[in-house]
Structure formats: structure tokens, C-alpha cells
């Protein structure tokens, strides 16, 4: 274990004190959220719960007549005495250093609130309100930050497994409303490309920008975004002493050739231009629930949010909600059957499949069928190609061959063997993707 996250703990506390002083917040307690002093990897964000000894004056966030309020923000209600402060960690792994993560998240949360309210009035309250933020701190060493609404509840993954079937069905129904609301929302006309989001300097409107999880962009088509994802992973593989950017045995050249030729033949002209807001990390851990009522209370953590095709959420999210075409994280209790069913929409193999995740996926699928405008993988042409693209992307720079804390514990023999297996899997998947592209 490493103290990589705790080294700057006191520096962050000093910054928090400056922030709270700036806005006249009389803080009585600062509590780190989901934080451990020692860990193997840098956190993506540092999150703090701020409790005040007395409520702040709502006008204190927008009291400078020389500076207009930050866009996409609102004043907190009277008597608000608890806040959440999120600070972006520049040491986070796999993040595009050129993207404005704060502006991307603020813009995405603003759009998500509008999307959910448009689908079902009041549903947008699941998205925490933003009170103020700073994407470019002037103080040397300070981290970009967001001050937002504190939402009650516990993470859904801590609550869901122990609940009876009727409660689980209710929760999945609530979640299906969230997913459908994001899918069916008509984005502002300023959003013309794929990738990340930012706030314009002339008025604060939401515009296209670089993506937080992929270097480059915005991109004119979804296909070019996917090509950039592979390039991003290949660049990360350059830093791995095990992978060495796949420079041996002609692997890199073959991968680059495939990236250049990559296409999704099944996407129709009209469908290929479809853009939606994608959360990018839509799992139970980023959903809060009131355990006393089994009612969802918040959708959080839009750090990976982007503008992409409706297929994208089913490629990168929903692993523990039974909706990812690659199946769950880690060991798959369904032995690939869930992945096949999500792709086809056919869950008729029924309930003999082991594990609760099959039932969760089957229930979510049925809920989406009932909702007008929702799209499942089976409704999207070219999904087979996208599934194989995602399988390839996950092999270009796999975590266990790139994370320093894992690699440094490997002997030279273990590194050689790990690379050999990785190369074998990568070349095999390149062949699979090439074949599916030709057959589609």
C-alpha cells in the first residue's frame, strides 16, 4: 500500500479553509468521503462533507457585482448547513490532462438534471445542485473544485443485494427511468460533436470540448471517438514496462492498421449521428438510496460523462446492473450468457442461469421495453462490432499490466509470461474484430 493520496492531505485541508473563508462558511466539521489514507492507486477525486456551525447566507456565493455567477449554478436553499466539496486529482490514472474535468462534470450534471426533468418532472432532483466551482485555481498547487448539494442516502451496491425481490424490482424500475431519461433527452443545439463538455467564455453556454477519459476531441463522428479511445489506450501502453507499447513482433503496427481501418458498418446514416449524454460510470456505487423507503435519492459522479452514441453506456457502464454487453466486472457467474442476452434482448434461457445478476439484467431489459423511446443494445445496428471493439480496447492496456503497484511486484519471468499471454489475447481479438467488421 502507498500513501500516494495522503501525502497532500494537509495541503488540501488548507485549500478547503481558503474556500470556506472566501464564501463565509463557518465550518464545524470536515469529513473525507470514501477515503482511506493508504491505497494502491491515486483517487480520481477527493470528496469532503462540510458541516457548518450555522447556515450560510445563500447570497454569499453570488455576492460579487463585478463577477457574474458561475454558469449552471444555483444558490443553496435557506438553512443549508451541509455541503459536498469535490476536488479533482491531477494524479488520477487514465485521465486526459488537457480536459477541464470540473467544467465537464458541471455541464453534464446540468444537462442530466434537465434530461431527467424532461422525462419525468421532479426526477431531475436526483442530480445534486451545483452552488459554485473553480476550474482554474489561481493559488499555486490548488486543485480544481466543485461545491455542491449534499444528498442523503447510502450507495445502492451496499443495499441492493440483501433486499427481497419486490424491493429490487422497484429499484430497477426507478433506475430504468433514469436511463431512459438520459437516452431520450434532446441535447442543446450547441452540442454538435462527440466527446467532452465545457462552458463557453462568452456567456457560459455548454459547448463541446475534450473528453476527460480520452485524449483529443471533440470528434465529428462516433467512429472517430472510438478510434481515439484505442489510440489513448495505446499511448498508455507506452508507459508500461511490460507492454512497451506493443512494439515487439509487429503487434503495434497491426493495431495501428486496424485503428486506421476501423468502421462500424451496421450504423445507419441517421443512427450514426445520434448523440446522447452518457454518464460513463453508471453503476450502483454511483447511485444513492434511502434505505428506509427504498427510494433512489441521487445519481452522482459525472467525472467520466461525455456526449456519445446511445450504445456507449452499454459498453462502459451498467456492469452490476445487468446491462453491459461485456458482462460484469471480474468473474462472470453467468458464463457469458448475460452478455449474449443483453446483446440480443433474448432472456428466454430463463432462470436456470446461476447468480442474481441474470435476473437483474432480465428485469432491467423488461423495464426498458416498457418505456417509450428507450434503446437497448438489440435495437442498435452495429452493436456486435461495438462489442468486439470494446473487447479489444480492454486488452490494449489492461490494468494488471499497466498499474505500477502491480508491475513492480512481478519478476522478469512473470513479466515475460504476462506479456506473452497479453499479446496472444490481443492478436486474437484483433482477428475477431476484423472478421466481424467484414461480416457486418
N, C-alpha and C positions, 0 to 999 in steps of 0.2 A: 504493500500500500504506500501511497505517496501523499504528501501534504500540499500537492500542487494547487488545490483550491483554497487551502487555509493560509498560505503564505501571505496573501494580500487581505486577509480578513479585517485587520485593524485599519488598513487603508480604506477599505470600503465603508467601515463604520464612520470614519472621518468624513467621507463624502456624504453619507446619509445625514450627518449632523449639519453639513453645509446646506443640503437640500431642504431639510426641515426648517432651518433657520431662515432661509430665503423666503419661505412661504408662511412663516409664523406658526409652524406646527409645534405644539408643546407635547413632545413625545415622552410617554412614561415607560414604554416597553418596545424593544426591537427584537423580533424573534425570527431567526432564519427558518425558511420553509423547505422541507425535503432536502436537508443539508447534513452531510457528515464531514467531519474535519479531515479524515483520511479516505482516500479513494484512488482507484487506478487511473481514472480519466478526468480531464477538466470538465466541469459542468458547462452546459450551454448558456445558462443564465444563473444569476444569483438572485434569490427571491426572499423578500423580507416582509413580515407582517408588522405594520406600525400601529401601535395603540397610543392614543392621545389621552392626556390627563383631562382635557376638555375639548369639545368640538371646535374645529377650525371655522373661521369666518369663510363661507363659500366664496366670497368675492376676493379672497386673498390670492387665488390662483390666476385671476384676470384683473389685477388692480393697477397695472401699468398703462396709463393712457398713451404712452409713446410706442407701446408694442401691442399689436392685436393678439387676441388669444390664439393659442395653438389650434390649427385646424383639427377637426374630428374629436374635439374635446367638449366636455360639459362640466359645469360646476357641480360639486357634490351636494347632496341634499343637506338641509339643516340638520344639526345634531350628529353628523357623521363623525365618528371617532376612531374608526379602524380603516386602514388602507393597506394596499399591497404595492410594494415597490419592486420592480423588476430591473435588473442591471444586466446588460449583455456582456458576456465573457468573450473577449477577443481571442482567447486561447482555445475556444471550442473547436472540436475536430470536424473536418469536412465542410467548414463554412466558407463561403465566398467573402474574402476580406474587403471587397470593393462594394458590397451591398450595404445599404442602410437598413440594418435589421430592425431598428426601432420604428422607422417610418413604414417599413413593410408590415410590421405587426399592427401598428396603429391603423393603417389604411385597411388592412384585411379585417380587423375587428369591426371597423366602421361599416364595411361592406357586408360582413356577416350579420351584423345587427339589422341592417336594412333588409337583407335577404330573408331572414327568419321572420321578421315582422310582416313582410310582404306575403309570405306563405301562410302565416297564422298570426294575427295581431296579438302582441304580447310575448310571442316566442323569442323575440329579439332580446328580451330581458336576460336570457341565458348568457349573453355576451357581456363581460364586465365593462363598465363605462370607463373611459379614459379621462382623467382630470387634468393632467399636464404631462409633458415629456420633454426630453432633451436628447436629440440625436447626435449633436456635436458639442460636447462639453468644452468649455474654454480653459478649465483648470487642468494643468498638466497631470496626466495619469488617471483622470476621472473616467468612469465608464458611462456610456450612453444608458439612459434610464427612462422608465415609464412609471408614473404614479397612477394607480387605477383603483377601481372599486374592489372592495373585499367581498368575496362570495362565500357564504356558509356552505357546509356540506363536506362529505368525505369522498375520496376518489372512488369511482364506480368499481374498479377492479378489487377493492377491499370489501365491497358489499355484495356484489352480484353473485358470486359462486355459492353462497350459503342460503340463498333465497328460494322459496317454493316456486313452482312452475308458473303460477298465475302472476306472481310479482315480476318474474323475469319477462313474461310476455308483455306486461305493462311497460316495463323499462325499454324493451326493444321497440315497442310501438312509439314511445316518446323519441327514441333515437332516430327512428325512420323519418319522423317529421323533420328533424334537424338535417339529415342527409338530403331529403327531398327539397327542403327549403334552399339549401346551398346549390343544388343542381338546377333548380328552376328559375333562379334569380336572373333578371336581365341586367347585365353589367352596364355601368355608365358609358356613354359614347366615347369618352376619352380613353377608355381601355381598348386598344386596338391590336395589341400584341400578346404574346405568351411570355411568362416569366414572373419577375417580382413586381413590387409596387413601391411607390414613393409619393411624396407630396410636392406639388409644384411650388416654385419660389414666388410665383405671381398669383397669389390667391389661395394656395393650399389645396387645390383640387387634386384628386387621386389620379396618378398617371402611371404608365408602365416604367419599369426600372429593372436593374439587375436582380437576379434571383438570389436568395440567401443561401441556398444549398447547391448552386451550380454557377460556376464562373461564366460571366458573359451575359448576353441578353440585353434587352428583350429580343425575342425572336418572332419572325413573321408567321411561322407555322409551328404546329405541334411536333412535326417530324424533326425540325431543326433544333427544337428544345431537347428532344430525346438524343439526338446526335451529340449535343453539348454535354448531356449527362454522362455519356460514355467517355468523352474527352476529359471531363472533370475527374472521373474515376481513374483514368489512365494517368493523368497528371499526379494524382495522389499516390498511385502505384510507384511513381518515380522515387518517392521518398522512402519506400520500404526496402531494407537491405535484403529481404527475402525475394521480393518480386523484381526489383531493379528495373521497374517499368516494362517488364516482359521483353527485354532486349535480346534475350538468347533464343536461338532456334527459330528465328523468323516469326515469332508469335506477335510481336508488336506490329510488324508490317502487315500481317494478315488481319489484325484487329483494326488497324487504321483503314485498310482497304474496305473492310465491312462497314465501318462508320461512314466512309465516303459514299458507299452504295446503299446505305440503309434507307428503306422506304416502308410504308405501311400500305400495301396495295388495296386492302379492303376498305379503307376510309373513303367514303364518297366525297365528292367535291363540297357538298353542303355540310356534311358532318365534320369534315376535316377542319373547318373554320370555326367550329363550336368552341366557345370559351366559357368557363365557369370558374368561380372561386373555389380553390382546393385548399382544404385545411392542411393537408400534408403529414399530419401525425394524429389522425383521428382514431384514437384508441380509448379504452376505458379509463386509463390513467389520466387522461386529459378531460374527463367528464366528472363533474361533482354531483352528488346526490344527497338529498335529505333522508337519512336512514329511518326517520320516524314516519315519513309519509311515502317513501319510495318514489319521490318526485325529483326529476333532474333539476339542478339549481344553476349549473354553469357549464359552458364549453370554454376551455382555456387553452393557452399556449399556442399562439398562431405564428411562432417563430419560423416555421417551415412553409407557411402559406404562400400560395402562388396562383397565377392565372394559368390554367391548363385545360386540356380536354376533359370531358366528364369521365373518361376511362381512368384518368390518373389517380383518383382517390382509391380506386380498386386495386391499383398497383402498389401504392406506397403506404396505405392506411388500412384500418379495419381488420388487423391481424387477429385480435382477440374478440372481434365482433362477428366473425364468420363470414366476412365479405371480401377478403383479399384473394385474388386469383392465384397467388403463390401459396396459399395456406397460412398456417400460423407461424409465429416465431419458433425456432427450435424444433424439437421433436414433434412430429405430426401424428396425433393419435388416430387420425382417420386414414393414414397411409395413402395420402394423395386423393382420396375420394372427395373430400370437401373442395379442393381446388377444382376438380373436374365438374362438380355440381355447380359451383359459383360461376364457372365459365359457361356452362350450358343452361343454367337455370333449372336443371332437372334434379330434384332431390328425391326421386321415386325409389332410390335404393333403400330409402326409409331408415327406420330407427335401429337397425341392427349394427350400424356403424358405431364403433366404440368412442366414448368421450362425449362430453357435454357440448363441445364446440360444433359438432354436426347439427345438433338441434338448434343451437343459436343461429347458425348460418341459414338453416331451413326456415326458421321463424322470421329472420330479417328479410329473406328473399320474398316470403309471402306478404310481409308488410309493405315492401316496395311495390309489389304487383298491385296492391290495392290503392296506391297513391298516384293520382294523375300527374303525369309529367316526369315521374322518377325514371331513372335509367339504370338498368342492371348490365353487367358485362355481356349477357346474352343478347342485349338489344344493340350492341355496338359492333359494327362490322370492323374486322381487322383485329379483334381482341386476341385472337390466337397469336398473331405476330407480336402484339404488345406484351403478351405474357412471356414469350420467349426472349423478347428484348430485355424485360425486367430480370429474367433469369441470368442473362449474360451480364447485365450491369452489376448484379450482386457478386459476380465472380471476378470482375476486373480488379477490384481492390478489396478483397474480403477483410473484415475487421481483424480476424485472428492472424492474418499475415501482414497487417499494417500497423496495428497498435503497438507502440514502443514497449509498453509494460509486458506484453506477451512475447514479442520477438526477442527481447533481450534475455529472456529466460531459456531460450531454445539453444541447444548445442548446434554446432555446424552441421552435424549429420541430420539433426531434426529439421534444420532449415532447408537442406538439400532435398530431403524427402517431402517436406511440405510444399516446396515449390514444384517438385515433380508432379505431385497429386493435383496441385492447383492448375498447372499447365495442362494436364490431361483433361481436367474438367472444363477448363476454358475453351480449349480447342474443340472438344466435343460439343459444347454449347454454341460455338460459332457455327459449326456444321449444322446443328439443329435449326438455328435462326435462318441461315441461308436457305435451307430446304423449305422452311415454312414460308419465307418470302417468295420463293419461286412457285410454290403450290397455291398461293392465295390469289 
